[in-house]
């Protein structure tokens, strides 16, 4: 499954959007209220699996049926902001959780609190991203997608490298070894900007632990001036100066999978990308995935305060219930979350599609799947994570996220140092 994580601004005023132009595929109505019943909007990435969940629910619960429509990523983000701002959102609202766009829904009282009993079968770290100020507003509905380090076993063998780097010092040593053998160390989709963020997310967590970013989310004054931020920026620029990334990476697009293609075609030895990239690579080059693809956690940093088991990435997607929905619609949505979300059949479909549902007690199902080795590692990594930090561009305000991606791109281009980055980002603190 391919996911892009670009963010945009939450609509501050009510606008008009032509639904027919944005709907990629759907069932039934052309809007939340056209069918006169409960509705849901979701993304096309898992359309077949999600559609089957609602079809099954509707067949067994005709009096509480839910009409679902599907949109591509960017079209959805534009449409849902307009719909929520105008009080015309679907009953079930799809989101990424966290404290970015999702928090604006909570602060404007556009979603209702949910019962904690709905979370008993999910990973605690994933449940936390559906909470704002300790109150539950969103339930996981999709796969968990931590960021991992992928590597090309064939290129490692050619360079005489036996294992992936476990520490930052080992990573720099491997970069030097690979370059000496004429091999580009890391692929990177610099043209898309957001892949660069995964480096900063992990380095900050490894160096300073999750509380540094939590202070940023909480809009604490000068939170971006934490020394761990500066150390992380310095390490990124240290890697760049060492020639860690393939030449021309600023023109490589992740949204077209050009970055992972550099790994699968032997043009680069490693890439830091989300678990979603595994399915993309398997679709494009199944033989490479079977024989040559390796993966590992992001390296530790000597003297860092972060737990090596911490992960960053897309915790999951989530369902919330609109406060603008009628009581009848809200009741239908609550019943679906309690009995129709993450059913055994739905979990089986997610696993068959190469994903890892954040559901406790499904180890045997994952091990038995065709992608069992990779999926089991992702499952264990996510389940055991003391902290699972949501991708920052989803976890902070849209305006701050835009500024962050722009300024971080300047860091990678050598146009901004650590102090300048901190000064620029502190201006986004609200």
N, C-alpha and C positions, 0 to 999 in steps of 0.2 A: 504494500500500500504506500503510495506516495503522499506525503503531507507537506505543504508549505506552511510556514509559520509567520508570514508577514502580517503586520498589524496595521490598523488604520484608526482614525478618530471616531469616537462615538458621536453620532449625530446629535447636535445640541438643539437643533430645531427640527420641526416636522417637515419632511420633504415628501415628494411623490416619486415613486419608482414603478416603472412598468413591469408588473409581475411576469407577464408573458415573455418579456425579453430576457429575464433572469432565470426563469425556471428551466433547468436542463432536462429534468424528467420528473414526473410526479404521478400521483394517483388521485383522481377525483377532482376536488375543488381547486380553484386558483387562488385561494386565500384562506386565512385561518377560520373565518366565520361562514364561508360559502356553503359548507356542508351542514351547518347548524349543530355540529358536535365538536368533540375534542380533536385537536390537530397536533402535528409534530413536523418540524423541519430538521433535516439532517444533510450531511455531506455525501457526495457520490462515491467516495472512496470505498465504503463498505455497503454499497446500496443493496446488493442482492441479499446479504446477510441481515441487514436491518429491516428490509422489506419483509423478509420471511418471518421475522419476530412479530411485526405488526399484523401480518396476515394470520398468523397462528392465534394471536390475541383476539383479533376481530371475529374469527370463526367461532371461538369459544365464548365471546363476550359481546354479542351483537348489540346489547343495550348500552354498552360502554365502548363502542368502537372508536378508533383513533385513525384519522386520515393523515398519512405521512407524505411529504414531498421532499425532493432531493435537489440540491444545488451544488455547483462547484464552489471551491473554497472562497475566492474573492467575491463572487456574486453573492454568496450567502452572507458574508460579513457586512456588505453594504445593505442588503435587504433586511437583515435582522435588526440592525441599528435603527433603520427607519421605522420598522414595524414596532419595535419596543418603544421608541420615542413617541409614536402616535397612538399607543394603546391598542395596537392591532396585531400583537405578536401571536404566534401559535401557542397552544396550551403547553406543550413540552418544548422548551428552549434548549437547543444544543450549544454547548460552550466548551472551553478548555479549562474551566475552573480558575483558581488562582486569584490574584488581587488586581488584575488589569481591567479589561473590559467587563469581566464578570462582576467585579466589585462595584462598578458603576451601576449595574443592574440591581445589586443589593442596596446600595446607598439611595437609589431613587425608588426603592420599594416596588420594583417591577417583578420580583420573584418572591415566593413565599417560603418560610422555614419548613424543613422536612423532619420527619421522625427519625431519630437515631437508630431505630430498629432496622431500618433499611440498609444499614452499613455492616451488619454483623458478619457477612461472608466476604468482605473485601479487605485488601491489604490496608492496614492503618495509615501508612504513609500516603497512599493514594486517596483515601477518604479525607485526609486533612486538606487537600487542595480543593475540596468542595465546601469548605467552611470559611466563613468570614467572621472574625472576632469570636470564634468558638461556636458559632451557630451553623448548623448544616443547611445548605441551600441547594446542593447539587449532588447527584448520585452517578458514579462511574457507569458508562454504557459502552465502552469500547476497549481496545487493547492498550497495554502499558508499553511505552516506547522510550526506554532510557537511551542515552547517547553512549556509544562504545567506540573502541579503537579497532578498526578492521585492518587486516594486513594480507599481503600477497605472499603466500608461503614460498612460491617459486623464486621470487625476487629476494626474499630473505636468504634462501639457500644459496643463491648465486653470490650474495654478498658475505656469506659465512656467518649469518646471524641465526642463532638457534631458537631464541624465544623472543616474544614481543617485549618492549621496554616496560619494566615494572616501576621505574622511578624516573624522575625528570632528568637526572644525570645520565641514566642509561639511554633515554630518548635522544639526548644531544649526542651521545657517543654513536648511536645507531645512525643518526643523521650524517655524521662525519664518515662513517663506514660506507653507507650507501652512496654518498656523493663520490667517494674515492673509487667506487666501482661503476661510476657512470649512471647511477640510478637516482631518479628524483625521489626524495623521502616521502613527502606528503602531498596528496591531491587536495584541492580546495576550490570550492565554488565561490570565489570572491565577487563575481558579478552579482550574485544574489544577496550579498552582505550578511544575511542572518547566519550562514554556516560559520562565519568568523566568531560569532557570539559564543558558540559552544566551547571554544578554547578559553575564553574569559570566564565563562560559567564554572567550568571544572577547575581551572587554576585558582580562582577565588575560593571555591569550596575546599580544595586541598590545602591551601595556605591559611585561610582565615576561618574556615568552618561556615555553616549556613547562617549564623547569626549576623554576619556582615551584610549579607543580602537582605535578611529580614529587616534590618534597620533602614535599608533603602526603600523597601516596600512600605514601611511605616512612616515614610517621609520625614525621618529625623534629620535635623539640620546638619549639613555638611557630611552626610552619611557616605558620600562618594570619596571623601578624603581619608577613609580608613587606610592605614598603611598596607593592608593586604591587597587593596585595589592597585596601588602603585606597584607592588611587587609582582602582581599578576601581569600588568601591562608591560613591565620591564622584561618579564620572561617571554612574553609574546614577541617583543622586539628582539630579544636575544635569539630566539628561534629563527626569526626572519633573517637576521644578519648572518646566521649560520647556514643560510640557504635551505631552510627546512621545507619550503614549499616549492612546488613545481613552477618553472618559469611560465609567466603569463597567466597565473592563476586568477588574476583580477578580471580576466575576460571569460572565465569559465562559469557557466550557469548550472546551478544545482537543480533548478526547476525543470530542466530538460534532461537531468541525470548525467550531464556531461562530466561531473566530478567523479562519480562512482565508475564511469566508463574508463577513466584514467587508471583506476585500480584493476579492473577486470581485463583490460587490454595490456597490462604490464608496463604502463608508462609511469606509474608511481607505486611506491611500495606500501603506503599506508593512507588511511583517511579516518578522521574523526567525524562520525555521522550517527544519526539516530537509528534505532532498531528498525524503523520503517525502510531503511535502505536495503536491508537484507532481501526483502521480497522483490524490490526493484531489480537487484542484481540477479536473483534467481530467475526472474522472468526474462531478463536480457541475455544471461549467460549461465544457464544451469550447470553446465559442465565445469566452469570455473568455480562456482560455489561448492560443488561436490568435491572437487579435487584440490583446489588451491586457496580457498578462502579461510582465513583464520580471524579470530576476534579476541579481545581482552578488555578488562576495565581500563579506564584512564589512569595513567601513572600517578604515583604518590609524589609529593614534594618534600624533600628533607626539611625537618623542623616545622612542618605545617601543623596547624591545629585541627584540620578537618579529618573526620573519620574516613579511612580508605574505602569503606563500604558505602559511603554516600554516593548518590547518583543524581544526575540532572537530566532533563529531557521533557518529553510530553507525558505527564503522569497518566492521562487518559483523556477521553472526551466525557462529557457529563450531560445529564438531563436535569433541568430545573423546571419548575412549574410557574407559569405566568400568574401574577396577581390580578391581571385584567381578565382572565378567563372566568367564566361563570362557575358557580359552585358545582353544578353538574359536571362541567368539563374538568374542573380540578379534582373532583372525586374519581372520575374515570382515569385521570393521569396518575393519581396516587395508587389506585388499584393496579395499574400497569407497572409502576415502579416496584410494587410489592410482589407481584406475581408473574409479570410478563417480561421483566428486564433480567438479563443474564440467566435465562433458563438453561437447562442442560443442553437442549438443542442449539440454542444461541451460542453457548460456550463452545460446543463442538464445531460449529460453523466458523467461529473466529479462529480457532486453532487450525482447522483445515485450510484457512486462508493465509496461514503463516503468521498469525498474531498470538499474543499472550494476554488473555484476560486477567485482570488483577483480582482473581477469585481464589480464596483459600481452598486447599484440599483437592486440586485437580492435577497433581503431579503425574499420576499414572496416565492420564489422557495426553498430557504433553509429551511424555517419554515415548508414547506409542505413535506419535505423529511422524510424518515423513521428515519434518524439520526438527526432530526432537532434540538434537544436541544443542543447536543454537537457541531454540525456544526455551529449553530447560535452564540454560545459563541466564537468559533474560528474566525468566520467572524467578529464579533464586536471587539474582541481583536485585530485582525490584522488591520482592517480598521481604528480604533481609535488610534492606536499606534503612539505617536509622533516620535518614533524611532523604526525601526525593524532591529536589527543587525544580519547580516548574520552569520551563524555558522563559527566560527573563522578558522576552518581548511579548509574552502573554501575561506575565505576572506583575507588570507595572502599568501605569497609565499609558494610553496610546500615544500621547504627545511625548512623554518621556522615552517611550520605546523607540519612536522615530528618531529622536535626538541621539539616543544611545547607539543605534545602528549606524547613523551618519558619522558620529564621532569615533566609533570604533573602527570604521572603515578608514578614517584618517590616521588612526594608530597603525593599521596594517600598511598604509601607504607611506608611513614615515613622516606624515605631516603634523603629527600631534604626539607629544610625550605624555608621560603619566600624570604630571601635574596639570597640564593643559586639559587633559581628558577629565580629571576630577573637577577642575574649575567649571568646565562647560556643563558637566552633568549635575553639579550642585545647584545650578541655576534652574534645573527642572524640578527640584524638590518643591512640593506644594505646601 
